[in-house]
Amino acid sequence: MKNDTTLQNIISHCKEYGFVFPSSEIYDGLAAVYDYGQYGSELKKNIRDYWWKSMTQMHENIVGIDAAIFMHPTVWKASGHVDNFSDPMIDNKDSQKRYRVDHLIEAHAETLSKEVGDTLLQKMDELLVANDFTGLKKLIEDNKIKDSISGTGNWTDVRQFNLMFSTEMGSVADDANLVYLRPETAQGIFVNFLNVQKTGRMKIPFGIAQTGKAFRNEIVARGFIFRMREFEQMEMQFFIRPGTQKEWYEYWKDARMKWHLSLGIAADRYRFHDHAKLAHYADAACDIEYDFPMGFKEVEGIHSRTDFDLKNHQQYSGKKLTYFDTELNQHYIPYVVETSIGLDRAVMMVLSEAYKEEDLSTAEKQDSRVVLKLPTMLAPIKLAVLPLTKKDGLPEIARELIDQCKPHFKCFYEEKDSIGKRYRRMDALGTPFCITIDHQTKEDQTVTIRYRDSMQQDRIALSEVKNLVMQKIQAF
């Protein structure tokens, strides 16, 4: 079981140990924007690489691309984002604060009994599906939902708010064109569908994967790196024959859940959540939710997007985006099943699962530690090499070991402080293995290996260290 930690514990740990910093902190920060530090960026890269390998290397019919952030503005008209990419919002007239309606009602539901809260959320879902904004406001008023800042229920009407960031492209304002920072990476895949299909000689079914930055002007961005205005997605669009979408939708639901479980996270930490209101492009959709410190929240979505995207891009561009199926001897616009996971949410999920506060007290002394029990493959540092002293040739032996290992995995060298303090620091960084070089090493070429999770220490041959760590990485 995970310790009963708060989100604030994790946020503080991430800042103290170089995982995540508030952006522009010396200027008092920028709301809902974060920077990844030296260890957070390594963790993020490792999760991204693991996803990329699982998609493009382990599937012979999935390839990857890297599309530009800027796209022709008509792309977003064709995709429906200009007209549909908005959330119902409400403002409190006294505090001048704006809220997403669903977040406001969900937060209130959490203060109620489960039965009453579930009934409230069910009613909210029905009103959202019907786009009944008057009904949503009445629901808020009838339940006496107050603004946490002003303490009043003095609300505006509910209205839609588009979430896309816009800017101008061109050096002269008069000639500038309105362009958008992409709110998702998927459209870069759709507009390159034929380029990839023809150059890769791809046959349906096949997928195109991509990771990259996306931008959404979230009004209520909260939950640390869970909901940010600049974030990274890992998406795969799987192109299939029309009529087979139900079968492939179920396939990818199962495949993606298996990927999550392969992170070493228990099955009861996840659940599927079917969408009550489908997006304009979908005929089926669900989320994989993880039990974050603030409860079950979406980390990945699986969507059956039908032929909406390619059909609309064909219509708006005037370019033919059909596929010729030689087995059926016919042209058609492929259907699509999408898997879309937030990389930043995946980082937060892994950190939430790994973060532990352990009481190590005995009858003789009080002791405790904070440890990140990260999977070896994802840990920012795989091996710490720690000479017991700064003299007697021990640092030289340690450096030789580092030189042997660093071409194969990330290593860390430290000779400052007592060995106990160094172990604790490596625990906090999630380093799975520590090697101590001591005077016995000079005599028999053995070292002490210390395992992060169990804190067990064994004596092994110096020559075995590199292979042992590599085996543990590959076993993940």
FENHU-V983501 format. One record per residue. N is the residue number from 1. OMEGA is omega in degrees with one decimal (none if undefined). Layout:
N:OMEGA
N:OMEGA
This chain:
1:176.8
2:176.0
3:179.6
4:-178.4
5:177.4
6:176.6
7:-177.7
8:176.3
9:-177.5
10:178.6
11:-179.5
12:179.2
13:-178.6
14:179.5
15:-176.3
16:-173.8
17:169.4
18:176.4
19:-177.4
20:177.0
21:169.4
22:-178.7
23:177.4
24:-171.5
25:-179.0
26:173.9
27:178.6
28:169.7
29:176.0
30:-171.0
31:174.6
32:173.9
33:-177.0
34:174.5
35:175.3
36:179.2
37:-172.3
38:179.9
39:175.7
40:179.7
41:176.0
42:178.8
43:179.7
44:179.1
45:-178.5
46:177.0
47:178.4
48:-179.1
49:179.9
50:176.5
51:-177.8
52:178.7
53:-177.4
54:-179.5
55:-168.4
56:-179.0
57:-176.9
58:175.0
59:-177.8
60:-176.9
61:174.5
62:179.0
63:-177.3
64:174.2
65:176.0
66:-176.4
67:-178.9
68:176.0
69:177.1
70:177.4
71:178.0
72:-175.0
73:179.3
74:175.6
75:-173.7
76:170.4
77:-179.4
78:-176.3
79:-178.3
80:-176.1
81:-179.4
82:-176.0
83:-169.7
84:-173.4
85:-177.3
86:179.2
87:173.7
88:-177.7
89:174.5
90:-179.7
91:169.8
92:-173.6
93:-176.4
94:-178.4
95:-176.1
96:179.0
97:-179.2
98:-177.6
99:165.5
100:-173.8
101:-178.0
102:178.8
103:-179.8
104:-178.5
105:178.5
106:179.7
107:177.9
108:-179.0
109:-179.8
110:179.9
111:-176.6
112:173.3
113:-176.2
114:-177.0
115:-179.1
116:179.4
117:179.5
118:178.3
119:178.3
120:-178.9
121:177.9
122:178.0
123:177.8
124:-179.9
125:179.7
126:-180.0
127:177.8
128:178.8
129:-178.0
130:-174.7
131:-179.0
132:-176.1
133:176.6
134:178.5
135:178.9
136:178.4
137:179.2
138:177.4
139:178.5
140:-178.6
141:-179.2
142:179.6
143:176.3
144:179.1
145:-174.9
146:172.5
147:-175.6
148:-177.2
149:-177.7
150:-176.9
151:-178.1
152:175.2
153:-177.6
154:-170.3
155:169.7
156:170.6
157:175.5
158:178.1
159:-178.7
160:179.0
161:-179.2
162:-171.7
163:-176.5
164:170.5
165:176.5
166:176.1
167:-180.0
168:178.7
169:-177.9
170:-175.2
171:179.0
172:-173.6
173:-177.7
174:-177.3
175:-173.5
176:174.6
177:175.3
178:175.2
179:-177.5
180:164.8
181:-171.4
182:177.0
183:176.5
184:-179.6
185:-172.2
186:-174.4
187:174.8
188:175.7
189:-176.2
190:-177.9
191:176.5
192:-176.7
193:-177.3
194:177.9
195:-178.2
196:-176.7
197:-177.0
198:-177.2
199:179.1
200:-177.8
201:-175.7
202:176.2
203:177.9
204:5.1
205:174.6
206:-177.3
207:173.4
208:-177.2
209:178.4
210:168.7
211:178.3
212:-177.7
213:171.9
214:-170.6
215:177.5
216:-177.2
217:-178.0
218:178.3
219:178.1
220:178.5
221:-174.5
222:178.4
223:176.1
224:-178.3
225:178.5
226:-178.7
227:-177.0
228:178.4
229:173.5
230:-173.6
231:-177.8
232:179.6
233:170.7
234:-172.0
235:174.4
236:176.6
237:-175.5
238:-173.7
239:-170.4
240:174.3
241:172.6
242:-179.5
243:179.9
244:-171.6
245:-179.3
246:-180.0
247:-178.2
248:175.5
249:178.3
250:178.6
251:-175.6
252:171.6
253:-179.0
254:-177.5
255:-178.2
256:176.7
257:177.0
258:177.7
259:179.9
260:179.8
261:179.2
262:176.3
263:179.9
264:179.3
265:-175.7
266:-177.0
267:-177.0
268:175.0
269:-179.0
270:168.4
271:172.1
272:175.9
273:178.4
274:-179.1
275:174.6
276:178.6
277:-178.6
278:173.2
279:-175.4
280:-175.7
281:-165.9
282:168.3
283:171.9
284:-179.3
285:174.3
286:175.2
287:162.9
288:-179.0
289:176.5
290:-179.2
291:177.9
292:176.1
293:179.1
294:176.8
295:-179.7
296:179.3
297:-177.5
298:171.2
299:-180.0
300:176.8
301:172.6
302:-173.0
303:169.3
304:-169.8
305:-175.6
306:178.6
307:-173.3
308:-171.7
309:-178.0
310:179.8
311:-179.5
312:177.9
313:175.2
314:-179.1
315:-175.2
316:-178.1
317:-175.2
318:180.0
319:-178.5
320:-178.5
321:178.9
322:178.0
323:176.8
324:-178.7
325:-176.2
326:179.5
327:179.4
328:-177.7
329:178.1
330:173.8
331:171.3
332:172.2
333:-177.0
334:167.2
335:-174.5
336:166.3
337:-173.9
338:164.5
339:-175.2
340:-179.1
341:175.5
342:-178.7
343:-179.7
344:176.6
345:176.9
346:176.1
347:-179.0
348:177.4
349:-178.7
350:178.3
351:-179.9
352:-179.5
353:-173.6
354:-172.5
355:-179.6
356:169.7
357:-172.6
358:175.4
359:-177.5
360:-175.0
361:174.2
362:178.5
363:-176.2
364:-175.4
365:175.2
366:179.6
367:177.5
368:175.3
369:168.8
370:-175.0
371:171.6
372:-178.4
373:-178.1
374:170.2
375:-176.2
376:-177.5
377:-175.7
378:-175.7
379:179.5
380:177.0
381:-179.7
382:-173.4
383:171.7
384:178.8
385:-168.7
386:174.1
387:-175.6
388:177.4
389:-178.4
390:-175.0
391:175.9
392:176.0
393:-178.7
394:176.9
395:-179.4
396:177.5
397:179.4
398:-179.0
399:177.7
400:178.8
401:177.6
402:-178.4
403:177.1
404:-169.8
405:-169.4
406:172.5
407:-172.5
408:179.0
409:-175.2
410:-179.2
411:179.8
412:179.6
413:176.5
414:179.5
415:-178.9
416:176.1
417:178.7
418:-178.1
419:178.6
420:178.3
421:178.9
422:175.9
423:-178.5
424:179.6
425:178.8
426:174.4
427:-177.4
428:178.3
429:177.7
430:-178.3
431:-172.3
432:-175.9
433:171.8
434:176.0
435:176.0
436:175.9
437:-179.2
438:-174.9
439:177.0
440:178.9
441:-179.6
442:-176.9
443:-172.7
444:177.5
445:172.8
446:-179.5
447:173.5
448:173.1
449:-179.0
450:-177.8
451:-174.0
452:-170.4
453:-176.7
454:-173.8
455:176.7
456:178.3
457:178.8
458:176.1
459:179.6
460:178.5
461:177.0
462:-177.2
463:-177.2
464:-170.1
465:-175.0
466:-177.9
467:179.5
468:-179.5
469:-179.0
470:177.3
471:-179.7
472:177.1
473:-176.3
474:-178.7
475:-176.0
476:none
